[in-house]
Amino acid sequence: MPLTIRQAVKEDVQHLCHLMKELSGHEISQEEMNNRLEFIEDSPFDSLYVCEENGIILGLLGFRIRENLEEVSKYGEISVIVVDSNARRKGVGRSLMSYAEKLAFEKGCIGTWLVSGFGREEQAHQFYKELGYEITGYRFVKRF
């Protein structure tokens, strides 16, 4: 059976918690994940999708529309992408990236972008470069 991508729903929360832990290395409670799903439901810009095979969730994609202030345009932001460690190198990540690009195109965006975190950057950066992404800058953060 081929991979399918659909919007995440509350029944997926346990799997979403697992995938978010794989991404961040930190536990996330089901209550926290439910809060995130509610936030996304209320947002006109944010979406959350799962990739599954035979009903088993293998990956997660967070997608956001970013409006540019420096020009009249929009980008599709891949705000979260994670593939279950047991399902890597099976096309899940490529399917999710392709899906994000399709969403961005359909919504009139001029491209897609993402911020890559630390942890598996060597593999992740190579993966993004193979898909045609280039490093264009750095993100600076100041927490309060």
N, C-alpha and C positions, 0 to 999 in steps of 0.2 A: 504494500500500500504506500502511496506517495506521501510526502510531507504535506501537511495542511497548516495554514496560518489563520487564526481567528482572534477576535477580541477576547481579552481575559475577562473572566466573570468571577463572582464571589466563590463559586464552587472550586475554583483553582487555587485558592489562597494557600493551602498547605504546600503545593508545588511551587508557588511563587516565593514563599518564604525560603524554601530550599535553594532555589536559583539565586535569590538575592544574597543568601549567605555565601554561595559559591563566588558571587561577584565581589562582595565586600569583605568576606572573612568574618563578618559579625552576624550573630543571631538577629532575626527580626521576628517579632511575635505576630501571631495571626491577627491580633487587634490592630497592630501597626500597619500590617498589609491591607487589612480592610479599610483603614483610614486612608491609605494611599489610593485604593480603588475608588473610594467615595470622592476624593479630591479630583481624580481623573474624570469621573462621571460628570462633575460640575464644571470642568474646564473646557473651553471652546478650542483650546490649542493642544491639549495633551491626550495621548492614546496609549494603551498598553495591549500588546498582542502576545499570544503564545504560538509556538510552533510545535505540532504534535505529529506523531506517527502511531497509527493503530490506537488512538485515544490516549497515548502516553505523552505527556508534556516533556519536550526535550530542550526548549529554548524560550527566551523571553526578549521582547523588543519594546522599548519605550520610545515613542515618537512624539515630537513636538514641532509645531510651526513657530518659527522665529521671524518676526518682522524686522527688517533692517531700517534703522533710523538714518543712516548715512546715505541711503538711496531708497527709492521706492521699489522694494523687492522683498521676497521671502525666501528663507531656507528651510528645509526639513532637517530638524536636528534628531539624530539618533541619541536619545538621552540615556538609554540603557540597552545594552545588548549582552546577553550571557547565554552560553550553551552548557547544558549539564556535562560535567566532566566525563561521564560515561558515553556521551554521544558526540564527542568532538571528532573532527575529521570525517564527518558523514554528510556534509553539505547543509547542516542546519544553520550555521552562521551565514553562509552564502545566501541561503534562502531568505533569511531575515533581512540581510542587507539589501538584497534585491527588492524585497517587499517594501522596505523603507524608501528606496529610490523611486519605486512606482507610486507610492503614496505622495511623495514630494512632487513628482511630475504632475500627477492628477490634480494636486491642489495649487498648481501654478507657481511652484517654487523654482528658483534658478539653480538649485543644487541641493546637496545634502552635506552635513558636517557632523562631527562628533568630537568629544573630548575623551582621550584615552587615559585611564588611570594607571596606577603602578601595580605591580604584582606579576603580570604575565606580559609586560610591555614588548619584549622581544618578539614573541609569537604574534601578539595582537598587531603590532605595528607592521610586521611583515604581511600579515593577512590583509590589513587595510591597504597597504601599498599595492598588493597584487590585484585589488579591486579598483585601483585607479585613484586612491586618495593620496594627498600629499600633506606633509607637515607645513603649516603656514604660520605658526606662532606658538605662544605659550599662554596658559591661563594663570593669572595671578589672583590669589584669594586672601582675604583678610577676614578672619572669623571674630565674632563678638561674643 
